[in-house]
Amino acid sequence: MISPRKTPATVFFNKLIFLTILILVSGILGWFTGKAWISRVIGVNTGKNIEILSTKSNKNNISDINNEDLQRKNKLRSRCRNLGLNYSLFATLVDEYFNNQYPSQKGRSLSSNPDDAFWQNKRDQAAAYLLDIVDSLSPEAVQRMGTYTQNDRHYWKQQVNNLHLSSRALYNLVNTRFFQLFPKQRNTHFFEKAIGQIWNGMMLDTLQALQSGSRYENLSFVAIGSDVIRREATLQLGEGRAYVVFLKASDRMKFYLKANRDILLSIYSPTGSNNLIENSQENQWSGILPETGYYEIIIVSRSKQTVDYQFSIVVDRHDY
């Protein structure tokens, strides 16, 4: 048999079919690749903490809310955006805080019904309160909210140890601030909630304040033969300061604090096994030190007003 002769038209037609198939295949592959890339980007940007962000939030029907309420809600959204806070996380935070403050409203979907106007306002007040707290955090702490994990806390504890401070001192400083703002979270598993992300942001800021020296000092007896150290400072609500001083076992120390009853004092021993005072309103301690090493002095405020304090350390030291 003789193969049929290929005419120019046949060759052109075959090439056209081949190019058409090639274009279709490339288009399909490109579509699937693009879809996978978009899904990955969305996952990176909004699914960093899926356990937190997947919490169901109350859906508010704002289509027919009056102008005044709508403007208020838009301002809240604008503040959230300007702070760089993930909006899905913010909505979950508002749900958690609102339901915690008003348990009777848990599970209800607020509407534009006049009967819900009171609760709409309360919910917006809760949102504004949370935004005020977030606004007090550093931009870095806010931008990372929604991604904090236990690994971050482990790393921060290692970092604070470089300052001769223990994790108990770091937690004391953070907890004082956090529980002043969220007292109902005390004795709860808040790390598993969205509100735990605020705690982590506070911990990051606290660590950086300690590292910068703005909330931390390594005390020393400067003058030869000196046995007294004196310091004074001012604290806002929930603020605290940390000091460390190297002392020897069998040294006799007297610690005097001049402050109001809203100031709490902790003096941790080097190992934490023989702490001298913990979150106490007592303003003095006197005795023989049980361990050699860096003693941690943590002073925190529970006062709603700005408060001043002064302290002095008098040590009868053995020769170093």
C-alpha positions in Angstrom: 0.0 0.0 0.0 1.1 3.5 -0.7 0.8 6.1 2.1 -1.5 9.0 1.2 0.4 12.1 0.3 0.3 14.8 2.9 -0.9 18.1 1.4 0.0 21.5 2.9 -3.6 21.8 4.1 -3.3 18.5 6.0 0.0 19.4 7.6 -1.5 22.8 8.7 -4.6 21.2 10.1 -2.6 18.6 12.1 -0.4 21.4 13.6 -3.5 23.4 14.5 -5.0 20.4 16.3 -1.7 19.8 18.2 -1.4 23.5 19.2 -5.0 23.6 20.4 -4.5 20.5 22.6 -1.2 21.9 23.9 -2.9 25.2 24.8 -5.8 23.4 26.6 -3.5 21.2 28.6 -1.3 24.2 29.6 -4.4 26.2 30.6 -5.7 23.4 32.8 -2.4 22.8 34.5 -2.0 26.6 35.0 -5.5 26.8 36.5 -4.8 24.0 39.0 -1.4 25.5 39.9 -2.8 29.0 40.4 -5.6 27.6 42.5 -3.1 25.7 44.7 -0.9 28.8 45.1 -3.9 31.0 46.0 -5.0 28.4 48.6 -1.5 28.4 50.0 -1.4 32.2 50.3 -4.8 32.3 52.0 -3.7 29.5 54.3 -0.5 31.4 55.3 -2.3 34.7 55.9 -5.5 33.6 57.6 -4.9 30.0 58.8 -1.9 30.4 61.0 -3.8 29.5 64.1 -6.7 27.5 62.7 -7.7 26.3 66.2 -8.3 29.9 67.3 -9.6 31.5 64.1 -12.1 28.7 63.4 -14.1 29.5 66.5 -17.7 30.3 65.4 -18.5 34.0 65.9 -21.9 35.6 66.3 -23.0 37.0 62.9 -24.4 40.5 63.1 -26.8 41.5 60.3 -25.7 45.0 59.7 -27.6 45.5 56.4 -30.4 47.4 58.2 -28.7 48.8 61.3 -29.2 52.5 61.8 -26.6 54.9 60.5 -25.3 55.8 64.0 -24.7 52.1 64.9 -23.2 51.4 61.5 -20.8 54.3 61.8 -19.7 53.0 65.2 -19.1 49.5 63.8 -17.2 50.9 60.8 -14.9 52.9 63.1 -14.1 49.7 65.0 -13.3 47.9 61.8 -11.1 50.8 60.8 -9.2 50.8 64.1 -8.7 47.0 63.8 -7.3 47.5 60.3 -5.0 50.4 61.3 -3.6 48.4 64.2 -2.7 45.6 61.8 -4.8 43.1 63.7 -6.2 40.1 61.9 -9.9 40.8 61.6 -10.9 37.2 62.0 -9.0 37.0 65.2 -10.5 40.2 66.4 -14.0 39.0 65.7 -13.2 35.8 67.8 -11.8 37.9 70.6 -14.9 40.0 70.7 -17.1 36.9 70.8 -15.0 35.4 73.6 -14.9 38.5 75.7 -18.6 39.5 75.2 -19.8 36.0 76.0 -17.6 35.8 79.1 -18.9 39.2 80.3 -22.6 38.4 79.5 -23.1 34.6 79.6 -26.8 34.9 79.1 -26.1 36.1 75.5 -23.9 33.2 74.6 -25.0 31.6 71.4 -27.4 34.4 70.4 -27.1 36.1 67.0 -27.7 39.9 67.5 -30.0 41.5 64.9 -31.2 45.0 64.0 -34.3 44.4 66.1 -34.7 47.3 68.6 -34.7 44.8 71.4 -31.1 43.9 70.5 -30.0 47.6 70.3 -28.8 47.4 74.0 -26.7 44.3 73.4 -25.4 45.6 70.1 -24.0 48.6 72.0 -22.6 46.4 74.7 -20.9 44.3 72.1 -19.3 47.3 70.5 -18.2 48.6 73.9 -16.4 45.2 74.3 -14.8 45.6 70.9 -13.6 49.1 71.8 -12.2 47.9 75.1 -10.2 45.1 73.4 -8.9 47.5 70.7 -7.7 49.8 73.5 -5.7 46.9 75.0 -4.3 45.9 71.6 -3.3 49.5 71.0 -1.2 49.4 74.1 1.0 46.6 72.6 3.9 47.2 70.3 3.2 46.9 66.5 5.4 43.8 66.4 3.4 42.1 69.1 0.1 43.0 67.4 1.1 41.8 63.9 2.2 38.4 65.3 -1.1 37.9 67.1 -2.8 34.7 65.8 0.5 32.9 65.4 1.9 32.6 68.9 2.5 29.1 70.1 4.0 27.2 73.1 7.3 27.2 71.2 7.4 31.0 71.4 6.9 30.9 75.2 9.6 28.3 75.6 12.0 30.5 73.6 11.1 33.7 75.6 11.8 31.8 78.9 15.2 30.9 77.6 15.9 34.5 76.7 14.9 35.9 80.1 17.3 33.4 81.8 20.1 35.3 80.1 19.2 38.2 82.4 19.5 36.0 85.5 15.7 36.1 85.7 13.5 33.0 86.0 10.3 32.2 84.0 8.4 32.7 87.3 9.5 36.3 87.4 8.6 36.8 83.7 5.1 35.2 84.2 4.6 37.3 87.4 5.1 40.5 85.4 2.9 39.5 82.5 0.1 38.0 84.7 -0.2 41.1 86.8 -0.9 43.2 83.7 -3.1 40.6 82.0 -5.3 39.8 85.0 -5.8 43.4 85.8 -7.5 43.7 82.4 -9.1 40.3 82.3 -9.8 39.2 85.9 -12.3 36.5 84.8 -9.5 34.7 83.0 -7.7 33.9 86.2 -7.6 30.1 86.8 -8.8 29.3 83.3 -7.1 27.7 80.3 -6.8 31.0 78.4 -3.9 29.8 76.3 -6.3 27.7 74.4 -8.5 30.7 73.5 -8.0 33.7 71.2 -7.5 35.9 74.3 -4.4 34.0 75.0 -2.9 35.7 72.0 -3.1 39.0 73.9 -1.3 37.4 76.8 1.5 36.3 74.4 1.8 39.7 72.9 2.2 41.1 76.4 4.8 38.6 77.2 6.8 39.5 74.1 6.6 43.2 75.0 7.6 42.5 78.6 10.6 40.5 77.5 11.8 43.2 75.2 11.3 45.8 78.0 13.5 43.7 80.3 16.1 43.2 77.6 16.2 47.0 76.9 16.7 47.8 80.5 13.6 50.0 80.8 12.0 47.5 83.3 15.1 45.7 84.5 18.3 46.4 86.4 21.2 44.2 87.6 22.0 45.8 91.0 25.5 46.0 92.5 27.2 47.5 95.5 29.2 50.1 93.6 31.3 51.6 96.3 33.9 49.4 97.9 32.7 48.4 101.4 29.2 49.7 100.7 26.4 47.5 102.0 23.4 49.6 100.9 21.5 49.8 97.6 18.6 52.3 97.1 16.2 52.7 94.2 12.9 54.4 93.4 10.5 54.3 90.4 7.0 55.0 89.2 4.5 52.4 88.0 1.2 52.5 86.1 -1.6 50.0 86.5 -0.4 46.5 85.8 3.2 47.6 85.3 6.2 46.0 87.1 9.9 46.1 87.4 12.5 43.4 87.9 15.8 43.6 89.7 18.5 41.0 90.3 21.4 41.1 92.8 24.1 38.6 93.5 24.3 37.5 97.1 25.8 34.7 99.1 24.3 32.2 101.4 24.7 33.1 105.1 24.7 36.9 104.2 22.3 38.8 106.3 19.9 41.0 104.3 17.3 43.6 105.2 14.9 44.7 102.5 12.7 47.8 103.0 10.0 48.9 100.6 8.1 52.2 100.8 4.9 52.0 98.8 1.1 51.8 99.2 -0.8 48.6 99.6 -1.4 48.2 95.9 2.2 47.3 95.3 3.1 43.6 95.5 6.6 42.4 96.3 8.3 39.1 95.4 11.8 38.1 96.2 12.8 34.8 94.6 15.8 32.8 95.6 18.3 31.6 92.9 16.8 28.2 92.6 13.2 29.1 93.5 13.2 26.6 96.3 13.6 29.1 99.1 11.7 32.2 97.9 11.6 34.9 100.6 8.4 36.7 99.6 5.8 36.0 96.8 3.2 38.6 95.6 3.0 40.0 99.1 1.8 43.4 100.5 4.5 43.1 103.1 7.0 45.9 102.8 10.0 44.4 104.5 12.0 41.2 104.9 15.0 40.5 107.2 17.0 37.3 107.6 19.9 35.1 106.6 20.0 34.2 102.9 19.5 30.5 102.2 21.3 30.3 98.8 24.2 31.8 96.8 23.3 33.3 93.5 21.1 35.9 91.8 18.1 36.9 93.9 15.2 38.3 91.9 13.2 41.3 93.2 9.8 41.7 91.4 7.7 44.8 92.1 4.3 45.1 90.5 1.3 47.5 90.8 -2.4 46.7 91.1 -3.3 50.4 91.6 -5.5 52.2 89.2 -3.5 55.3 89.8 0.2 56.1 89.1 2.2 55.0 92.1 5.7 55.7 93.3 7.9 53.3 95.4 11.3 53.3 97.0 13.3 50.4 98.4 16.6 49.9 100.1 18.7 46.7 100.5 21.1 46.5 103.4 23.4 43.5 103.4 25.9 42.3 106.0 28.2 40.6 103.5 31.0 38.1 103.9 34.1 38.8 101.8 33.5 37.9 98.2 
